Amino acid sequence: MMDEQKTRGVSKATGSGLFGRGSLKALTISMALAFGAVPIQVSAQETPMQISIPAQSLSNALIQLGEQASLQIFYLPETVSGLNAPAVAGSLTPDQALQRLLAGTGIEFKRNGNSVSLSKPASGGATQLAPIMVQGSLDATTEGTGTYAAQAVTIGKGTYSLREIPQSVTVITNKQLQDQNIQSVAEAVNQVPGVTISDTEYKERFWSRGFQMTTQQDGIPFEMGNAAYHYRPNLALFDRIEILRGPTGLLTGTGEPGGSVNFVRKMPRSEFSASGALTAGSWNHYQGELDVTGPLNNEGTLRGRAVMAYQTKDTFYGAKDNKDNLFYGVIQYDLTPRTNISLGASYLKRDYTLSYGLPLYTDGTGLPRDAFVGSDKLSSHTDKDIYIDFNHEFLNAWKLKGAYNYKKSEMDTYVAQAQSQVDPVTGLGSMSIGRTVAEAEANSWITWPLPTRPATRAWKTTWIGIGTVSWPARR
């Protein structure tokens, strides 16, 4: 409904009906172009790219060329009326693809940057231009845009421009994650105004406006008890992080009054790309990433992506061998030019040492900064995800979306937490110790424009050995 209202608004502004005779049609494809990334797009026009357009009417073929080559194509409806275009496929420049589509039609084209105008040779007399109608599509993907300013979000059931959401929204783009070398979700969310972080490292909780925030993946809310709040994935998996502050029911139908954090996965791209990164830092911090994506067939209708990341680090307070292992794969297939389906899976294994902070000495002074009060045993958290996503775009700007996500989380946590102040002479204090073994499963699905279905969940927790002992504080 929202998309339909936007189209009507444009036609009113131009003073012309949506299907008025003789109206000039403008196809605006590629939001990166529409918002100013002209230098990148212009240079791309001279480079061959994978084009895949089946035989069909010339009007529809021009739409697909505009989408695949990021072109704005302007023409009068009668210029292409009743004409058909042949199939065009292969590695071509946009000009070559356009020449093949227009071959034998008598239509001429002129190009200025990413704008293309079509016309037939003048036969004498003045040409009366009709009002212009512009149609476009939103793309919330931030990878490759080179900007910190996102133009759209997918935190609800569809894709919305920021001005359409009557709440505070912040998007941490792929460019920002890379430029600022953000390594964790906590570091990313700490950039957002109005959001505070509580609890311990690796188990942070996010709060906004006095309420806790919930978690989404690709716009799908998932409920897994504490596992949902403690969901801290490896950022190599994501294109962007969208944070909405305030009640989320308007957009998602479920959630908390504080807001929601939406993690949006990377998706396959139509052109081949491979990237890697090696990072080294203090306290034996080492990290490696590998990201490969591109078409898997000659037509470019089947695309894939694989991401692998590994991280190991110690801490300044003596905890050692914290590790992250990430494996992610996804394939996407175009069933038709307007319909695609995606299937993906990810595996994340994290080993870490829990620290609940430091107590004070009995005389009120603090322990040394590098002191550690806790269990030396590594805790672990494993997340396994499988998801499927279906999208179809109708000719009248309506969209159909369906998605399903299965998630299983397993936690084995060793807890040792100070319960009293520490004697400055003996270095002893009282602690509670224990072990938590927990497992959670969730099945989440969403359909648009139909309502979101709530997630079903199963949660199982086992406590093993808890008590209070005297424990020397390491100095």
Secondary structure, DSSP 8 states (H G I E B T S, - for coil): -HHHHHHHHHHHHHTS-TT-TT-EEEEE--HHHHTT-HHHHHHHHTS-EEEEE-SEEHHHHHHHHHHHHT-EEEE-HHHHTT-EE--EEEEE-HHHHHHHHHTTT--EEEEETTEEEEE----SS------EEEEE------TTT--S--SEE-SSSS-EEGGG-SSEEEEE-HHHHHHTT--SHHHHHTTSTTEEEES-TTS-EEEETTEE-EEEETTEE---THHHHT----GGGEEEEEEEES--HHHHS--BTTEEEEEEE----SS-EEEEEEEEETTTEEEEEEEEEEESSTTS-EEEEEEEEEEEE--TTS---EEEEEEEEEEEEEEETTEEEEEEEEEEEEEE-------BBTTS-B--TT-B-S--S-EEEEEEEEEEEEEEE-TTS-EEEEEEEEEEEEEEEEEEEE-S-B-TTT-EEEEEEEEEEEEEEEEEEEEESS--EEEEEEEEEEEEEEEEEEEE-B-
